[in-house]
């Protein structure tokens, strides 16, 4: 089930984020490799409707993923929250547009 996979991926990310927390703070941003990794892990598709290729996870799973990532680095968790909640807008899009924007969910 994707929900368990997302939670496992978050648990794997947390120590990596903690190890790089000073780097994030000094740069005042997350490096591209972290953002790309979050995308590839499926975090930004958590709230996208299934009809548009998203995971449409239960809010409790979303919260647990954010909590786990934030335990590694708060700013990283914040960035995932911002990126993932944008997916909620997909539900208001015409089907064609939603599929074009969100239809390529990572594995």
C-alpha positions in Angstrom: 0.0 0.0 0.0 1.3 3.4 -0.9 0.6 4.9 2.5 3.0 2.5 4.2 5.6 3.1 1.5 5.4 6.9 2.0 5.8 6.4 5.8 8.8 4.1 5.2 10.4 6.6 2.8 9.9 9.4 5.3 11.6 7.3 8.0 14.5 6.7 5.6 14.8 10.5 4.8 14.7 11.7 8.4 18.3 10.9 9.4 19.6 12.2 6.1 17.9 15.5 6.7 19.2 15.7 10.2 22.8 15.2 8.9 22.4 18.1 6.4 20.3 20.4 8.6 23.2 22.9 9.0 23.7 23.0 5.2 20.0 23.9 4.7 20.2 26.6 7.4 23.3 28.2 5.8 21.9 28.1 2.3 18.5 29.2 3.5 17.0 26.7 1.1 16.8 23.0 0.4 19.3 21.9 -2.2 18.0 20.6 -5.5 19.0 17.0 -4.8 16.7 17.0 -1.7 13.8 18.5 -3.5 14.3 16.0 -6.4 14.4 13.2 -3.9 11.2 14.3 -2.2 9.5 14.4 -5.6 10.9 11.0 -6.5 9.7 9.7 -3.1 6.2 10.7 -4.0 5.7 13.3 -1.2 4.4 16.0 -3.5 1.7 13.7 -4.8 0.3 12.7 -1.4 -2.8 14.9 -1.6 -3.4 14.8 -5.4 -6.6 13.0 -6.3 -6.2 9.4 -7.5 -7.9 10.3 -10.7 -5.0 12.5 -11.6 -2.3 10.0 -10.7 -1.9 11.1 -7.0 -2.0 9.0 -3.9 -4.9 10.8 -2.1 -3.7 9.7 1.3 -5.7 10.0 4.5 -4.9 13.3 6.4 -3.4 11.2 9.2 -0.9 9.7 6.9 0.0 13.1 5.5 0.5 14.4 9.0 2.7 11.4 10.0 4.9 11.8 6.9 5.3 15.5 7.7 6.1 14.8 11.4 8.6 12.1 10.5 10.4 14.4 8.0 10.3 17.3 10.4 11.9 15.3 13.1 14.9 15.2 10.7 14.7 18.8 9.8 11.8 21.2 10.4 12.3 23.2 7.2 12.4 20.1 5.1 9.0 19.1 6.6 7.7 22.5 5.9 8.7 22.4 2.3 7.0 19.0 1.8 3.9 20.4 3.4 3.9 23.4 1.0 4.6 21.2 -2.1 2.0 18.6 -1.2 -0.9 20.8 -0.2 -0.6 22.5 -3.6 -1.9 19.1 -5.0 -5.2 19.8 -3.3 -5.9 22.3 -6.1 -6.0 19.4 -8.6 -9.5 18.6 -7.6 -10.7 21.9 -8.9 -9.1 21.5 -12.3 -10.7 20.2 -15.5 -9.7 16.6 -16.0 -7.4 17.3 -18.9 -5.5 19.9 -17.1 -5.2 17.9 -13.9 -3.8 14.9 -15.8 -1.3 17.1 -17.6 0.0 18.6 -14.5 -0.2 15.8 -12.0 -0.6 12.6 -14.1 3.0 11.5 -13.8 3.2 10.4 -10.2 6.6 8.9 -9.2 6.8 5.2 -8.3 
